[in-house]
Amino acid sequence: MKNPEPTIYLVFVDDWELRGNGSGDARKLQFAPMRELVKLYQEFGIRGSFNAEVMQQLTFRQHEAGHPELRDLANEWEELVVQTYRLGCDIQLHIHPQWHQADYSDGQWRLRGDWSILNYSASDALSMLKTGRDYLERLLRAMDANYRCVSFRSGAWCIAPSPHILSLLVELGIVFDMSIVGGVRYNTRNIQLDYTNCEEDFLPYYPVMTDARKVSNKVEPLICVPTNCFYASRRQVFQRHVKNFGTKVKQKVAPSLSVQHQGGVAVGYGMEWEPTDTSRLSRIYDEKIKPYFTGRHLISDLAQLDYALLTEMLSSIRRRARASGLSEVPVILENHTKDVRDFSDIKRFLNDVVKAPDVRCLTLTELAQHFTAGTFKIRTANH
């Protein structure tokens, strides 16, 4: 007799933030798209989760005395977070440490801090994490006395290796981290990390506490839940290349309109993410040619995927869930509202999700509760 299909528990997670260098209009990149996404979630009866980047907000507060415009934005940020939580969505902790000791002048931010929390001392990292956690808990406990920060995603995925970061999360009461994305590798002017050889990139697992890329052989005080990734088909790779080419042509034809639509793009922001260890020819091969042989590795980031790719993503999740042999599998999906230009593909995907008999939706807090209750199997190296 055929085994029943596993139940997939999707967690819709959004990293809610400005761009990594501090650029962009918060009302266009954060506030407006958050309201739109929450409206969609309500339409389909889904409770989403938002990783609120707290360092940005705390820095706005630090500079608000001399800049009334920052006070207005910080107040609106708080009001929107509270409203979003009141509507049933979840709010959890996200930290971009480059906001540490930032300068603000002439309406522009200059971010001084290192982009990777792994490069800070244990005491400095703890201070940022604790300040961010305490801020969110004070804000939301005024409405819900039971609210607590239970999950964490590190800025730019930086979580491993580190002699202390996972232990600091445990100290702060964090139940699970979701910063690992298997197959991701960055060597840029700001970020250096290599997750190309992670020992688990799909199922929840207990990590080696000094290197979250590895699965521990025993139960640990923290769980890692990888953010989902998948490989797009060659057909979708081709269609994506055609679509991207068309987008570049439009931007050249009407660059000022493109900048306005995106909330003010900082000149050269894309260069922040350019690899520093490969030639232009190598990048062309990796981005334009290699995917036709291996498939294109993609993070399950809703803002970066059209409907066809979102459908392929869900098919990939189903295949991997069946292959796991488990009856219930939680999967974390990513999103960046700052990058969403058109919600129509996301809307079509949400419609599919709510109609699927094998899919349920959870918030991050609900996922933590399931872990505590023992609902989901947590992998160790031995099992």
C-alpha positions as CSV (number, residue, x, y, z in Angstrom):
1,M,0.0,0.0,0.0
2,K,1.3,3.5,-0.9
3,N,2.4,5.6,2.0
4,P,0.4,8.7,2.6
5,E,1.8,12.0,1.4
6,P,3.7,13.9,4.2
7,T,2.2,17.0,5.6
8,I,4.3,20.1,4.7
9,Y,4.2,23.0,7.2
10,L,5.2,26.1,5.3
11,V,6.4,29.1,7.3
12,F,6.2,32.4,5.3
13,V,9.0,34.6,6.6
14,D,9.9,38.1,5.5
15,D,13.2,39.9,6.2
16,W,11.8,43.4,6.8
17,E,14.5,46.0,6.3
18,L,16.1,48.7,4.2
19,R,19.0,47.8,1.9
20,G,22.2,46.5,3.5
21,N,24.0,49.8,3.0
22,G,21.2,51.8,4.7
23,S,19.8,53.2,1.4
24,G,16.2,53.4,0.4
25,D,12.9,55.0,1.4
26,A,11.5,53.1,4.4
27,R,7.9,54.0,3.4
28,K,8.3,52.6,-0.1
29,L,10.6,49.7,0.7
30,Q,9.2,48.6,4.0
31,F,5.9,50.1,5.1
32,A,3.8,50.0,1.9
33,P,4.8,46.5,0.8
34,M,4.4,45.1,4.4
35,R,0.8,46.4,4.4
36,E,0.2,44.9,1.0
37,L,1.6,41.5,2.0
38,V,-0.4,41.4,5.3
39,K,-3.5,42.2,3.3
40,L,-2.8,39.2,1.0
41,Y,-2.2,37.0,4.0
42,Q,-5.5,38.0,5.5
43,E,-7.3,37.3,2.2
44,F,-6.0,33.7,2.2
45,G,-6.3,33.1,5.9
46,I,-2.5,32.8,6.3
47,R,-0.5,34.2,9.3
48,G,2.9,35.3,8.1
49,S,6.0,36.1,10.0
50,F,8.3,39.2,9.8
51,N,11.9,39.2,10.8
52,A,12.1,42.9,11.9
53,E,15.6,44.2,11.4
54,V,15.9,45.9,14.8
55,M,19.4,47.5,14.5
56,Q,18.0,49.9,11.9
57,Q,15.2,51.0,14.1
58,L,17.4,51.4,17.2
59,T,19.8,53.6,15.1
60,F,16.9,55.8,13.9
61,R,15.9,56.3,17.6
62,Q,19.5,57.2,18.5
63,H,19.6,60.0,15.9
64,E,16.0,61.2,16.2
65,A,16.6,64.1,18.6
66,G,18.3,66.2,15.8
67,H,16.3,64.8,12.9
68,P,12.5,64.9,13.3
69,E,12.1,62.9,10.0
70,L,13.8,59.9,11.7
71,R,11.5,60.2,14.7
72,D,8.5,60.1,12.4
73,L,9.8,57.0,10.6
74,A,10.7,55.3,13.8
75,N,7.2,56.0,15.2
76,E,5.6,54.7,12.0
77,W,7.8,51.6,12.2
78,E,6.6,50.8,15.7
79,E,3.0,51.5,14.9
80,L,3.1,49.2,11.8
81,V,4.9,46.4,13.8
82,V,2.2,46.5,16.5
83,Q,-0.6,46.6,14.0
84,T,0.8,43.7,12.0
85,Y,1.2,41.6,15.2
86,R,-2.4,42.5,16.2
87,L,-3.6,41.2,12.9
88,G,-2.2,37.8,13.7
89,C,1.2,37.8,12.0
90,D,4.4,37.1,13.9
91,I,7.3,39.4,14.6
92,Q,10.8,37.9,15.3
93,L,14.4,39.0,15.6
94,H,16.7,40.0,12.7
95,I,20.0,41.8,13.1
96,H,22.2,43.6,10.6
97,P,25.2,44.7,12.7
98,Q,26.5,47.1,10.1
99,W,24.1,49.7,11.6
100,H,26.4,49.7,14.7
101,Q,27.7,53.3,15.2
102,A,26.2,54.5,12.0
103,D,26.4,58.2,11.0
104,Y,23.5,60.2,9.5
105,S,24.0,63.5,7.6
106,D,22.3,65.3,4.7
107,G,19.6,62.6,4.6
108,Q,22.0,59.8,4.0
109,W,23.3,56.9,6.2
110,R,26.9,55.9,6.5
111,L,27.1,52.5,8.0
112,R,30.4,51.9,9.8
113,G,29.9,48.4,11.3
114,D,31.1,45.1,10.0
115,W,28.3,43.3,8.0
116,S,28.9,39.9,9.7
117,I,28.0,39.4,13.3
118,L,30.6,36.6,13.3
119,N,33.4,39.2,13.3
120,Y,32.3,40.8,16.5
121,S,33.5,39.8,20.0
122,A,31.1,37.7,22.1
123,S,30.4,40.6,24.3
124,D,29.6,43.0,21.4
125,A,27.5,40.4,19.7
126,L,25.6,39.6,22.9
127,S,24.9,43.3,23.4
128,M,23.4,43.7,19.9
129,L,21.3,40.6,20.2
130,K,20.1,41.3,23.7
131,T,19.3,44.9,22.9
132,G,17.3,43.9,19.8
133,R,15.4,41.1,21.7
134,D,14.6,43.4,24.6
135,Y,13.3,46.1,22.3
136,L,10.9,43.8,20.5
137,E,9.7,42.1,23.7
138,R,9.0,45.5,25.4
139,L,7.2,46.8,22.3
140,L,4.9,43.7,21.8
141,R,4.4,42.7,25.4
142,A,2.5,45.9,25.9
143,M,-0.1,44.2,23.8
144,D,0.6,40.5,24.5
145,A,2.2,39.6,27.8
146,N,3.1,36.1,26.4
147,Y,5.1,37.5,23.4
148,R,8.8,36.4,23.2
149,C,11.5,36.2,20.7
150,V,11.9,32.6,19.8
151,S,13.7,32.6,16.5
152,F,16.6,34.4,14.8
153,R,17.9,35.1,11.4
154,S,21.3,36.7,11.1
155,G,22.0,39.5,8.6
156,A,23.3,38.2,5.2
157,W,22.9,34.7,6.6
158,C,26.1,34.9,8.7
159,I,25.8,32.3,11.4
160,A,28.8,29.9,10.9
161,P,31.4,29.1,11.9
162,S,31.6,30.8,15.3
163,P,32.9,29.8,18.7
164,H,30.1,31.7,20.5
165,I,27.1,32.9,18.4
166,L,24.9,29.9,18.8
167,S,25.5,29.8,22.6
168,L,24.6,33.4,22.8
169,L,21.3,32.7,21.1
170,V,20.6,29.9,23.7
171,E,21.5,32.4,26.5
172,L,18.8,34.7,25.2
173,G,16.1,32.0,25.0
174,I,16.1,31.6,21.2
175,V,14.6,28.2,20.3
176,F,15.9,28.0,16.7
177,D,18.0,29.7,14.1
178,M,17.1,29.9,10.4
179,S,20.3,31.5,8.9
180,I,21.7,28.5,7.1
181,V,20.9,28.2,3.3
182,G,22.7,25.2,1.8
183,G,24.7,25.9,-1.3
184,V,25.1,29.6,-0.7
185,R,28.6,31.1,-0.9
186,Y,29.6,34.7,-0.7
187,N,33.0,36.4,-1.1
188,T,32.1,40.0,-1.5
189,R,33.5,43.3,-0.2
190,N,31.3,42.9,2.9
191,I,30.5,39.2,3.4
192,Q,32.5,36.0,3.3
193,L,30.7,32.8,4.0
194,D,30.6,29.3,2.5
195,Y,27.6,27.0,3.0
196,T,28.3,24.8,-0.1
197,N,29.0,21.8,2.1
198,C,26.3,22.0,4.8
199,E,25.5,18.6,6.2
200,E,21.8,19.4,6.2
201,D,19.9,21.9,4.1
202,F,16.3,20.7,4.3
203,L,15.3,19.2,7.7
204,P,15.5,20.7,11.2
205,Y,18.6,19.5,13.0
206,Y,20.8,20.0,16.1
207,P,23.9,21.8,15.0
208,V,27.4,21.5,16.2
209,M,27.4,24.5,18.5
210,T,30.6,26.0,17.1
211,D,29.7,25.4,13.4
212,A,26.0,25.4,12.3
213,R,27.0,23.9,9.0
214,K,27.5,20.6,10.7
215,V,25.0,18.3,12.4
216,S,25.7,17.3,16.0
217,N,25.7,13.7,17.1
218,K,23.6,14.6,20.1
219,V,20.7,16.8,21.3
220,E,21.8,20.4,21.6
221,P,20.1,23.4,23.3
222,L,19.4,25.1,19.9
223,I,17.8,23.9,16.7
224,C,18.7,24.9,13.2
225,V,16.0,25.1,10.5
226,P,17.5,25.7,7.1
227,T,15.9,28.3,4.9
228,N,14.7,26.4,1.9
229,C,16.6,26.3,-1.4
230,F,16.1,24.4,-4.6
231,Y,17.3,23.9,-8.2
232,A,15.3,25.4,-11.0
233,S,14.9,23.4,-14.2
234,R,16.7,24.3,-17.4
235,R,13.5,25.6,-19.0
236,Q,13.0,28.0,-16.1
237,V,16.6,29.0,-16.2
238,F,16.2,30.0,-19.9
239,Q,12.9,31.9,-19.2
240,R,14.5,33.7,-16.3
241,H,17.5,34.8,-18.4
242,V,15.1,36.2,-21.1
243,K,13.0,38.0,-18.4
244,N,16.1,39.5,-16.8
245,F,17.4,40.7,-20.2
246,G,14.0,42.4,-20.8
247,T,14.1,44.0,-17.4
248,K,17.6,45.4,-18.1
249,V,16.5,46.8,-21.5
250,K,13.6,48.6,-19.8
251,Q,15.8,50.0,-17.1
252,K,18.2,51.5,-19.8
253,V,15.2,53.0,-21.6
254,A,13.7,54.5,-18.5
255,P,16.3,54.5,-15.7
256,S,14.7,57.4,-13.7
257,L,11.4,55.6,-13.6
258,S,13.1,52.5,-12.3
259,V,14.9,54.3,-9.6
260,Q,11.7,56.1,-8.5
261,H,9.8,52.8,-8.4
262,Q,12.4,51.1,-6.2
263,G,12.4,53.8,-3.5
264,G,15.6,55.4,-4.4
265,V,18.4,53.1,-5.4
266,A,21.8,54.0,-4.1
267,V,24.4,54.4,-6.8
268,G,26.5,51.2,-6.9
269,Y,24.5,49.3,-4.4
270,G,24.6,46.2,-6.6
271,M,28.4,46.2,-6.4
272,E,28.1,45.6,-2.6
273,W,27.3,42.0,-3.6
274,E,29.7,41.5,-6.5
275,P,32.2,38.6,-5.9
276,T,35.7,39.7,-5.3
277,D,37.4,36.4,-6.0
278,T,36.2,35.6,-9.5
279,S,36.7,37.2,-12.9
280,R,33.9,38.6,-15.0
281,L,34.2,35.7,-17.4
282,S,33.9,33.2,-14.5
283,R,30.8,35.0,-13.3
284,I,29.2,34.8,-16.7
285,Y,29.9,31.1,-16.8
286,D,28.5,30.5,-13.3
287,E,25.4,32.6,-14.0
288,K,24.6,32.1,-17.6
289,I,26.1,28.7,-18.7
290,K,26.6,26.4,-15.7
291,P,22.9,26.4,-14.7
292,Y,22.0,24.7,-18.0
293,F,24.0,21.7,-16.8
294,T,23.3,21.6,-13.1
295,G,20.1,23.6,-12.7
296,R,20.2,27.0,-11.1
297,H,20.5,27.0,-7.3
298,L,17.9,29.4,-5.8
299,I,17.0,30.5,-2.3
300,S,13.3,30.1,-1.8
301,D,12.8,33.9,-1.7
302,L,9.3,34.8,-2.9
303,A,10.4,38.3,-4.0
304,Q,12.9,36.8,-6.5
305,L,10.7,34.0,-8.0
306,D,7.9,34.2,-10.5
307,Y,4.9,31.9,-10.4
308,A,6.5,29.2,-12.5
309,L,9.5,29.1,-10.2
310,L,7.3,29.2,-7.1
311,T,5.5,26.1,-8.5
312,E,8.8,24.3,-9.1
313,M,9.9,25.2,-5.6
314,L,6.8,23.6,-4.1
315,S,7.3,20.5,-6.2
316,S,10.9,20.3,-5.0
317,I,9.7,20.6,-1.4
318,R,7.2,17.8,-1.9
319,R,9.9,15.5,-3.4
320,R,12.3,16.1,-0.6
321,A,9.6,15.7,2.0
322,R,8.6,12.3,0.5
323,A,12.3,11.2,0.4
324,S,12.7,12.1,4.0
325,G,10.4,9.3,5.1
326,L,8.8,11.7,7.7
327,S,5.1,12.3,8.0
328,E,5.4,15.9,8.9
329,V,8.1,18.3,7.6
330,P,8.4,22.1,8.4
331,V,9.9,24.3,5.7
332,I,10.9,27.9,6.0
333,L,10.4,30.2,2.9
334,E,12.1,33.5,2.6
335,N,10.9,36.9,1.3
336,H,12.2,40.5,1.1
337,T,9.4,43.0,0.8
338,K,12.0,45.6,-0.2
339,D,12.5,43.7,-3.4
340,V,8.8,43.0,-4.3
341,R,7.6,45.0,-7.3
342,D,4.5,42.9,-8.2
343,F,2.5,40.8,-5.8
344,S,0.5,39.0,-8.4
345,D,2.8,35.9,-8.6
346,I,2.8,35.7,-4.8
347,K,-1.0,35.9,-4.8
348,R,-1.3,33.0,-7.2
349,F,1.1,30.9,-5.2
350,L,-0.8,31.6,-1.9
351,N,-4.0,30.6,-3.6
352,D,-2.4,27.2,-4.5
353,V,-1.0,26.8,-1.0
354,V,-4.4,27.2,0.8
355,K,-6.0,24.7,-1.6
356,A,-3.3,22.1,-1.3
357,P,-4.5,19.2,1.0
358,D,-0.9,18.3,2.0
359,V,0.2,21.9,3.1
360,R,-0.4,23.7,6.3
361,C,1.0,27.1,7.4
362,L,2.7,28.1,10.6
363,T,4.2,31.2,12.1
364,L,7.7,31.2,13.6
365,T,6.2,31.2,17.1
366,E,4.0,28.3,16.3
367,L,7.0,26.4,14.8
368,A,8.9,27.0,18.1
369,Q,5.9,25.6,20.0
370,H,5.8,22.5,17.8
371,F,9.5,22.0,18.5
372,T,8.9,22.3,22.2
373,A,6.0,19.8,22.0
374,G,8.1,17.3,20.0
375,T,5.8,17.4,17.0
376,F,8.7,17.5,14.5
377,K,11.7,15.2,14.3
378,I,15.0,17.0,14.8
379,R,17.9,15.3,13.1
380,T,21.2,14.4,14.7
381,A,24.2,12.9,13.0
382,N,23.2,9.5,14.3
383,H,19.6,9.6,13.3
